[in-house]
Amino acid sequence: MTVVVGYVPTPEGEAALTAAVAEAERRGEPLHVVNTSRGDSLVDRRFAGEEDLRAVRERLDATGVRYELEQQVRGREAAEEVVDAAERLSASLLVIGLRRRTPTGKLITGSSAQRILLDAPCPVLAVKAAY
């Protein structure tokens, strides 16, 4: 089994990565990091650049946890990519970061986190960044 984490280069994504590493260590399982973009805009701040990925690799190398990094640009929503990875890898746990949003903001823009929580084939650990 594998721990899957949805990663974005934000404080929420860093909190998710920290929690996922801890869970992978505790469970003795490998970690699968998913970073994705639909590819429908020229700049997507959620899509990790080379420097972001290098920092993630260095951080994960220092932990000793076995890991894989997956970065996709396939025109799909992030929630679909993360849930697909969890299904494909028979994940034991899926870890996501949550950001602060108003109830109105959630209603108007929808929520990737909500879709993941509803569609995930395994338990989901949702974490918030410390502010």
Backbone bond lengths (Angstrom), bond angles and torsions (degrees), N, CA, C in turn:
res aa  C-N    CA-C-N  psi(-1)  N-CA   C-N-CA  omega(-1)  CA-C   N-CA-C  phi
1 M - - - 1.444 - - 1.530 108.77 -
2 T 1.312 114.94 166.94 1.463 121.68 -172.94 1.522 109.67 -141.35
3 V 1.321 116.48 149.17 1.457 122.23 170.34 1.526 106.25 -95.88
4 V 1.323 116.75 126.67 1.468 122.41 179.64 1.521 108.20 -108.90
5 V 1.336 116.38 136.59 1.457 120.96 177.59 1.519 109.66 -128.48
6 G 1.324 115.81 134.23 1.456 121.56 171.78 1.517 107.45 -86.58
7 Y 1.331 117.08 116.22 1.461 121.24 -174.41 1.519 111.73 -113.07
8 V 1.311 115.85 134.21 1.464 123.46 168.70 1.525 106.62 -132.29
9 P 1.330 118.65 147.96 1.466 120.72 -177.56 1.535 112.36 -78.38
10 T 1.327 115.19 67.89 1.465 123.63 179.82 1.528 107.17 -138.27
11 P 1.327 117.59 169.76 1.470 118.34 175.13 1.536 112.43 -57.36
12 E 1.323 117.01 -36.11 1.471 120.25 178.59 1.526 111.21 -66.71
13 G 1.322 116.21 -40.15 1.457 120.76 178.12 1.518 111.54 -66.72
14 E 1.324 116.85 -37.75 1.465 120.85 177.50 1.523 110.54 -66.40
15 A 1.338 116.85 -39.48 1.469 120.46 177.29 1.528 110.38 -63.83
16 A 1.320 116.99 -40.77 1.463 120.89 178.09 1.524 110.42 -63.84
17 L 1.323 116.86 -42.86 1.462 120.78 -179.92 1.537 110.68 -63.51
18 T 1.316 117.24 -42.74 1.467 121.50 178.02 1.527 110.82 -59.86
19 A 1.326 116.39 -46.96 1.468 120.79 179.88 1.525 110.91 -65.34
20 A 1.326 116.93 -39.14 1.462 120.82 -179.28 1.525 111.58 -66.35
21 V 1.320 117.10 -40.14 1.470 120.71 177.08 1.526 109.44 -61.67
22 A 1.327 116.54 -45.81 1.470 120.56 179.77 1.530 110.92 -60.04
23 E 1.323 116.96 -42.12 1.467 120.92 179.33 1.521 111.90 -68.20
24 A 1.324 116.90 -40.32 1.466 120.28 178.62 1.531 110.17 -63.93
25 E 1.324 116.95 -41.46 1.461 120.67 177.11 1.521 110.90 -63.62
26 R 1.322 116.22 -46.84 1.467 121.52 -178.24 1.527 111.72 -61.67
27 R 1.336 116.21 -38.99 1.462 121.32 -177.67 1.533 113.46 -87.64
28 G 1.328 116.70 -13.33 1.460 120.37 -176.33 1.522 111.90 67.72
29 E 1.329 115.63 35.20 1.466 121.69 -177.58 1.526 110.88 -117.65
30 P 1.326 116.36 157.69 1.468 118.71 175.08 1.531 110.75 -72.81
31 L 1.316 114.47 163.27 1.461 122.50 -179.60 1.522 109.05 -113.84
32 H 1.313 116.46 136.58 1.461 122.16 177.29 1.529 107.25 -120.37
33 V 1.322 116.71 115.27 1.464 122.77 -177.06 1.530 108.74 -99.15
34 V 1.329 116.59 124.91 1.466 121.99 -179.68 1.527 109.29 -112.78
35 N 1.330 115.78 125.46 1.458 122.68 173.50 1.521 106.19 -130.68
36 T 1.327 116.61 130.27 1.456 119.13 -171.79 1.521 112.44 -144.08
37 S 1.309 114.86 160.51 1.458 122.24 174.03 1.520 107.76 -145.49
38 R 1.314 115.87 145.82 1.471 118.51 175.42 1.518 110.66 -69.91
39 G 1.328 116.59 -26.86 1.453 120.16 179.70 1.517 113.10 82.45
40 D 1.331 116.31 18.18 1.460 119.30 -176.83 1.524 113.38 -96.91
41 S 1.340 117.43 6.05 1.459 119.92 176.22 1.530 108.70 -138.93
42 L 1.307 115.60 157.56 1.461 120.09 -178.11 1.524 112.14 -69.13
43 V 1.326 116.71 -33.17 1.460 121.11 -179.92 1.523 108.51 -128.53
44 D 1.322 115.89 123.51 1.461 121.86 176.79 1.520 106.60 -126.74
45 R 1.327 116.81 105.52 1.464 121.37 -176.28 1.526 112.22 -65.11
46 R 1.315 117.91 -17.88 1.466 120.94 179.36 1.525 111.82 -81.35
47 F 1.323 117.17 -15.71 1.460 121.25 -179.87 1.524 108.51 -86.82
48 A 1.305 116.77 119.42 1.462 121.78 -175.08 1.525 111.20 -68.84
49 G 1.318 115.47 131.66 1.457 120.94 175.54 1.522 110.48 -84.31
50 E 1.320 116.31 178.45 1.460 121.24 -178.11 1.527 111.93 -58.11
51 E 1.325 116.89 -41.39 1.461 119.96 -179.87 1.528 110.97 -65.66
52 D 1.331 116.55 -41.39 1.468 120.98 177.13 1.530 110.34 -60.59
53 L 1.326 116.44 -46.13 1.461 120.82 -178.76 1.525 111.94 -65.33
54 R 1.309 116.38 -38.26 1.466 120.61 177.65 1.534 109.58 -61.60
55 A 1.324 116.64 -43.57 1.469 120.94 179.45 1.535 110.59 -64.44
56 V 1.314 117.15 -40.17 1.470 120.71 178.01 1.523 110.11 -63.90
57 R 1.320 116.94 -45.64 1.475 120.68 179.39 1.531 111.02 -60.61
58 E 1.321 116.90 -44.99 1.465 120.55 179.25 1.522 110.60 -61.09
59 R 1.312 115.17 -43.61 1.472 120.60 179.50 1.527 110.91 -62.32
60 L 1.327 116.79 -45.28 1.461 120.67 -178.76 1.528 111.39 -71.12
61 D 1.320 117.86 -37.65 1.466 121.08 177.32 1.530 110.57 -59.11
62 A 1.326 116.60 -37.33 1.465 121.42 -179.12 1.522 112.45 -68.71
63 T 1.329 117.97 -22.42 1.471 120.86 -178.16 1.518 112.57 -83.57
64 G 1.324 117.72 -25.74 1.456 120.47 -175.76 1.521 113.91 84.16
65 V 1.321 117.55 -0.43 1.460 121.33 178.36 1.528 109.08 -74.79
66 R 1.331 116.41 136.19 1.468 119.51 173.82 1.529 106.70 -70.53
67 Y 1.336 116.45 137.78 1.462 118.78 -177.06 1.519 111.66 -150.94
68 E 1.325 113.55 162.53 1.465 123.35 171.22 1.519 107.08 -133.49
69 L 1.320 116.03 144.21 1.463 121.83 173.29 1.521 108.10 -109.95
70 E 1.310 116.66 129.38 1.468 121.97 178.14 1.521 107.97 -121.82
71 Q 1.316 115.45 125.39 1.455 120.50 177.92 1.519 107.68 -126.96
72 Q 1.333 115.93 121.90 1.461 121.19 -175.49 1.524 111.39 -123.91
73 V 1.324 115.45 144.02 1.463 122.83 168.93 1.531 104.88 -133.07
74 R 1.334 115.17 90.96 1.468 119.23 -174.94 1.517 113.30 -127.71
75 G 1.323 117.53 11.27 1.452 119.22 178.45 1.516 113.80 79.94
76 R 1.327 117.53 11.28 1.459 121.31 179.60 1.517 110.55 -105.05
77 E 1.314 116.15 156.73 1.459 121.72 176.46 1.527 109.88 -66.14
78 A 1.323 116.13 151.40 1.462 121.03 179.73 1.526 111.22 -58.67
79 A 1.318 116.82 -40.57 1.467 120.31 -179.79 1.529 110.91 -59.58
80 E 1.315 117.23 -40.81 1.467 120.83 178.44 1.519 111.13 -62.98
81 E 1.321 117.42 -43.61 1.461 121.76 -178.71 1.525 111.46 -64.59
82 V 1.320 116.76 -42.47 1.461 120.77 -178.17 1.526 110.45 -68.29
83 V 1.323 116.93 -45.61 1.469 120.49 178.83 1.523 110.31 -64.73
84 D 1.328 117.10 -39.74 1.462 120.86 177.61 1.535 110.95 -60.20
85 A 1.324 117.35 -43.18 1.470 120.91 178.64 1.522 110.35 -63.17
86 A 1.329 117.11 -42.19 1.466 120.77 179.50 1.531 110.81 -62.45
87 E 1.325 116.92 -41.17 1.470 120.84 178.34 1.522 110.71 -67.61
88 R 1.311 116.77 -48.20 1.466 122.77 -176.71 1.529 111.95 -60.56
89 L 1.333 116.81 -36.21 1.461 121.69 -176.12 1.522 113.46 -97.38
90 S 1.330 116.96 3.64 1.469 121.57 -175.61 1.532 109.59 49.66
91 A 1.315 115.55 54.12 1.462 121.93 -175.36 1.527 111.39 -61.09
92 S 1.323 114.47 143.87 1.462 120.05 174.27 1.525 110.29 -87.23
93 L 1.340 116.12 -22.25 1.459 121.83 -178.24 1.518 109.18 -157.62
94 L 1.316 115.13 143.90 1.463 121.82 175.65 1.525 106.34 -119.48
95 V 1.325 117.76 130.50 1.468 121.96 -177.80 1.520 109.29 -116.59
96 I 1.332 115.36 131.53 1.469 120.95 178.26 1.527 109.19 -134.18
97 G 1.313 115.47 155.03 1.455 121.64 174.70 1.522 109.43 -100.78
98 L 1.306 115.95 141.49 1.464 121.14 177.99 1.517 109.93 -110.14
99 R 1.313 115.49 142.18 1.462 118.84 175.40 1.519 108.60 -109.99
100 R 1.300 114.42 158.96 1.462 119.73 179.52 1.516 109.79 -71.63
101 R 1.327 114.83 131.45 1.462 120.09 177.06 1.512 108.52 -145.37
102 T 1.297 114.83 150.91 1.458 118.55 176.09 1.527 108.43 -79.09
103 P 1.331 118.07 156.87 1.460 119.55 176.89 1.536 111.96 -56.63
104 T 1.330 117.11 -36.86 1.464 120.19 178.88 1.523 110.30 -67.10
105 G 1.319 117.17 -40.80 1.456 120.95 178.52 1.513 111.54 -60.38
106 K 1.325 117.17 -39.39 1.463 121.09 178.33 1.522 110.91 -66.82
107 L 1.309 115.45 -40.45 1.463 120.38 -178.64 1.528 111.76 -65.34
108 I 1.323 116.49 -43.34 1.457 121.11 -175.93 1.532 112.48 -74.96
109 T 1.331 117.29 -44.26 1.456 119.64 -172.39 1.523 114.37 -98.66
110 G 1.322 118.43 -6.35 1.457 119.51 -177.22 1.512 109.28 76.43
111 S 1.313 117.18 -178.95 1.447 119.48 -176.65 1.523 111.24 -149.82
112 S 1.331 115.58 119.81 1.461 119.74 174.65 1.514 109.93 -61.46
113 A 1.330 116.34 -40.03 1.462 120.13 179.91 1.525 110.70 -59.48
114 Q 1.313 116.48 -42.79 1.466 120.00 179.55 1.526 110.71 -62.14
115 R 1.308 116.92 -43.15 1.471 120.03 179.14 1.513 111.08 -63.18
116 I 1.334 116.40 -40.66 1.467 119.80 178.44 1.521 110.23 -64.48
117 L 1.329 116.71 -45.83 1.464 120.17 179.63 1.528 111.57 -58.83
118 L 1.306 117.31 -39.11 1.465 120.95 -178.26 1.528 113.17 -78.01
119 D 1.324 117.60 -33.33 1.469 120.98 -172.11 1.527 114.79 -100.56
120 A 1.308 118.55 -11.62 1.467 121.14 -174.04 1.527 111.48 -63.59
121 P 1.336 116.10 139.54 1.454 120.92 179.73 1.537 112.96 -86.54
122 C 1.341 116.90 5.38 1.462 121.54 -175.67 1.532 108.28 -147.44
123 P 1.331 117.59 173.67 1.463 119.24 175.68 1.532 111.32 -59.62
124 V 1.351 115.31 148.77 1.458 121.47 -179.91 1.525 108.10 -121.27
125 L 1.323 115.33 130.20 1.457 121.89 173.55 1.523 106.88 -103.86
126 A 1.327 116.80 116.60 1.465 121.32 179.66 1.531 107.73 -107.72
127 V 1.330 116.41 125.92 1.459 121.91 -177.39 1.522 110.23 -122.03
128 K 1.325 114.72 154.80 1.462 120.99 175.92 1.518 108.52 -112.95
129 A 1.322 114.80 151.28 1.466 120.26 175.92 1.516 108.94 -75.65
130 A 1.318 116.21 146.20 1.459 120.56 174.81 1.515 108.46 -77.96
131 Y 1.299 116.76 132.22 1.462 120.45 179.57 1.502 110.36 -114.52
